[in-house]
């Protein structure tokens, strides 16, 4: 279980989610255990030095999930492909719109 990247998420009753990524799953599991065993509050400390004090009575769940890089990569590729397809479709629409404007302009000129 060690040395694999993972994400520790704290889901609050309000819907806010705090996420911290860890390079080592053992360290993440220890942090999760510490947070769960905290009496009233626990701190989430980020690498930039910011600290969030969490009151346990507002916590809905604490989840530890492995980061599957290949899944993320596949998801990103799929989103990029969808964006590319939408861009191509938008370019077609723009081209048709431009041709319609040319036709309208030609009709207006011929009517004069």
Secondary structure as UniProt FT lines:
FT   TURN            2..3
FT   STRAND          6..12
FT   TURN            13..14
FT   STRAND          17..22
FT   HELIX           25..37
FT   STRAND          41..45
FT   TURN            47..48
FT   STRAND          51..55
FT   HELIX           56..58
FT   STRAND          59..66
FT   HELIX           69..111
//
